[in-house]
Amino acid sequence: MTLIALASIKGSPGVTTAALAMAASWPAGRRVLLVEADPFGGDLAPRYGTAATGGLASLFAAARRSLRPEDVWDHVDHLPGGLPVLFGLTGMHQAVANEKAWPVVVDALGDQDGDVVVDVGRLLPNLGGGVREVLARADALVVLCESTLEAIVHLREALPALVAELRSRRLVVVPTGSVRFSPADIERTLQVEVFPSVPDDPEAAAALANRRAVKKLEKTRLLKWANEAIAALGIESMSDAEPDALAGIEDPADANSVDDDSIQPPLDMEEHSAIGLDDGRRPSDIADGLVGEAAMAGVVSGPTWEVGR
């Protein structure tokens, strides 16, 4: 399995949107779980007008006894399109109260028979709120940073501590916002690996925020960036790594496809196995399914889209 953490040093450069875009674009044949671990609280449940049936809050409660990797899936919900998500806490008060449970939870996440994308939000001082435990198991940390002088300066000051925490594991910087400095300029300045900038794609971001409908979401610039970032991290489709892994799965044109003029409603959780095994869905099915019924009808559940979240 692979565990990828996404974070920011300061501000709200779009960590949740980037994490959601990447998880929704995960390569075919690989099971992925999206985890909201932002100590300031999760956004996805209110964003999609969903009442969380489990999430980190109930997982923390279970971790006080014992926690096996397969037990994590008892606390997982699914977004429209079928993407498994472990909804985050409601705010900092819950993060502080449950901080001691993180070592057990991270061990269970790290031992998953599949991949995990963790949105840790803005990093707290001394990597509190469970972030230190997440980074101890992460294969790579992706840090989103606005392409401004002040943001780059703040990141430069934080880099030594992050590099020491990761202990030779991969650290990648992703610029966001209006491009004032190129990825090459930032790479030369910080002496770390820098990926291409997240594109300015407000329509795709609004679709991921459940505010509007976008046909063929997987073809937008934001989702194409997500695919390129995943590939750059070395995460392959199982159909590439293991040619027979997807044998017998129907062509998406014949099954689980989404018409241009319709959307796919949220999946009944009973249709998924208890451990969330891959059901043959392609990334395009998941991405299109994220354009929910509320957005199609012009009805928004939860808070208004906040730029950068």
Secondary structure, DSSP 8 states (H G I E B T S, - for coil): --EEEEEESSS-SSHHHHHHHHHHT--TT--EEEEE--TT---HHHHTT---SSHHHHHHHHHTT---GGGGGGG-EE-TTS-EEE---SSHHHHHHTGGGHHHHHHHHHT-SSEEEEEEEE--GGGTTTHHHHHHH-SEEEEEEESSHHHHHHHHHHHHHHHHHHTTSEEEEEEESS-SS-HHHHHHHH-SEE-------HHHHHHHTTSS--TTGGGSHHHHHHHHHHHHTT---HHHH-TTTTTT---TTTSS---TT-------GGGS-TT----S--HHHHHHHTS-HHHHTT---SS---TT-
